[in-house]
Every structure is written in C-alpha cells, then in structure tokens.
Amino acid sequence: MYNIRRVFLDYVGYDDAWFENVEIPLFDSQKKEIESSIISLTNGGGKTTLLSLIFSCFIPDKRYFVQHLQKPHHKFEDYFKEPPGLILIELNRPTGENEIADDYPWVIGQYVSVHQESLEDDRTYFAFKSSKKLSFDDVPYVSQRD
C-alpha cells in the first residue's frame, strides 16, 4: 500500500481554509519511518477542504470532489483563484511495517488554472518516480517559492 510522505499546496482552498505555500510532512526522513499524523482544526478550519484537494489528485472526476458531494453548491473550480494552484503529493510503497521499498518515492500532482470569466479550468496532471536528478523538491514551482 502506498503511503503519503508529504503534501504541498499553493493557492488552493476556500474562504478560511485557504492554503498558500503549505507543506505538510507525514514522514520522518531521519528514521525513514511513516509518521501517524493528526490534523486538529476547529470546525470550518479546512480539514475536509484539505482532504478534498488531496483526493482530487487520485479521483479526478469533479463529480466526486468531496466538498461537492457534501455541499452540491460547492464546485471544484471554487477552490482555485489567481494565480494557478498546485497540489503536489509524494508517496512511497512500504515493504512491511514501517519499512520503505526504496529511496525514490513517487510524486504526483495537479496544476489548476481557473478562467474567472468562464469558470472553466485547465488541469494538468503529472506523475514521476523520483531519482537523484528529479524529486519532489526539484519541481520548479516548489523550488521557486520561499
């Protein structure tokens, strides 16, 4: 089973659950172990928004966007403004209890630009297996941010 090592979100979200340049580590790289994580926020703080955005990388059909399923008036496009948004996820496949298959995890994500006049979106999905030359940290959009 694949495990999420970390997530990066930029210019995505909704109202009080807006994410700019947010990286969420879920893996201890020193110990090379998966960390159990709890995200504690008040009601309306963004937990479901966060999960909806992450799941949208795995289930791209907008009809199944979690926030839309819960509140039909919420549309996928409502979660992206100018400039375009990025959701980036680093995953690895464990070989056993807290063991990592290799040092080169997979990176998947989507880059979303919404045209405000038409509310149509351009979505670009990508995925690659990390190597010594290209990793999560080397994605140009991430490396240009502070």
Secondary structure, 3 states (H helix, E strand, C coil): CCEEEEEEEECEEECCEEECCEEEECEECCCCEECCCCCCCCCCCCHHHHHHHHHHHHCCCHHHCHHHHHCCCCCHHHHECCCCEEEEEEEECEEECCEECCCCCEEEEEEEEEECCCCEEEEEEEEEECCCCCCHHHCHHHHCCC
